[in-house]
Amino acid sequence: MSVSLRRAQPFGRYRRNPLSALTLLLALGIAGAATAQQDTHVWVVGSALFGPQSFYEIAPTGSVVAQHGISAIGFGPAVLASGRDSLGNVTLCITAGAPPFSHFATYRSGVGVVGAGFSVSGGTVRAMEADAAGGLWYIRVGASTAVVRRLANGSQPWTTPVAVGAFQLAPGPAGGIWVANPVNGTVTLIDANGTIVWSSIVPSLSTVDPAADSLGRLWVLASPTALRRLSWNPAQGQVVVDLSITAPAPLVDLEVDGCDVLCATSSALNAVLLFAPTGQPLPTVPVPLPGLAFAAPGSSGDLWVGAGGSVARIDRAGAVVSNVASVPTPVNTGDATGVVLANVIDPGGDPDGDAFSNRREWRLGTDPFSASSLPPTVSVSAVPGAAPPVLNVVYVDSSPGHQSASYQLGVSASATNGIPLGPAGTCPIVPLDYDTLLSISIGPPTNLFQGFSGTLQGGTATASINLPPGIPPGTLSAFLGGVTVGSGGVLIAIADALPVINP
């Protein structure tokens, strides 16, 4: 079996290279499936200089689904932050009035404001992050300054005093929270119990909001071009700078996508700079609209950008892939696309209800917010009474357009790290480790592996594993996986690994 592969950058535009079946799973790509899927709705704030603000809900097509007005009080509102939870709610924090007060309002797509919201007593809010269960962390500034943890039921299990400053928050490791204070240059890590476990100076800490990845590591800007990644080392009881990068131009916004690629916005270049988790620069994304202010990665791999008076969805080559929404002075005040929720805050969640966790979907290249975007499945069963033992294998890819595509199955002895397919070791990832068993199973047909490649019939294929005689039951274990190959040899889907033990 011979295929050609489009591969250059994850979820972007791919170039084609010929591959043999033997190396198929070493360089597997999934561009076709990923770029065809839809992002969840995007929420941004539009802010006129001397006029009312609105909270905009934007569909993947670029159309404005809803425009929620924000009531002005006193000198008018200042929207501080927004975040998502796994129930599909988006929370907005508004500070307004003279003297100022802070109020939280929760919205749901297609509904608008839900619940009564709540106001903060004893101070105003300077920054906010949502959690997976509908709770919040926020900075309260008043007679004293503190990080407050507020659960969905309204209770506040802890309040942690911190120094006065221009605060920023980001999700931390193990359910904790990062606090950055550009006024005194400190970064603080608070654990899930409200205890400060580490705090230190980061020289020249910028006022640009930091961004966290799926491992709880924090990207900060230590100067207009100096990127630092902070990582908590529990064995040492301290945070270390595990990566330093110098950007080619000043940055104004930091975000992390579902593959833990850093997306750094440069207004000076009117482009988005991409860096792999290894620190390796990836191809820069030029933005076709002037006045770039922010770039938020979407759940299907595209970027949502705010520029001038527009919000647009672009691909990793910089081409607009949906209509442009008219939003005056768009501002990304938090988790605009839900990627922070799905990648960092709640990687084990399943907001689209397709039985695959957010983290598995990121690794396999499907959209964690779309129930129609799900990986193929493999199942195995023993043939009763067969001697030597025979295992029947069924591969199913029910995605539209895949019913008559080609497929390839493979078996490996382990599925620990998998095989990263994106540039610089990023996802999507084939969840099989490359070893001798995998080489044999994806090579020329053998008596051991029957029907491991071919054409799907109505999205389904059957195969078999014919085991040698004389092996005691339960003594061999391996992992079974598969891929779907689309038109022109483009690989379009990855199945999750299935543990298999001989009967």
Disulfide bonds with the S-S distance in Angstrom:
Cys259-Cys427 1.88
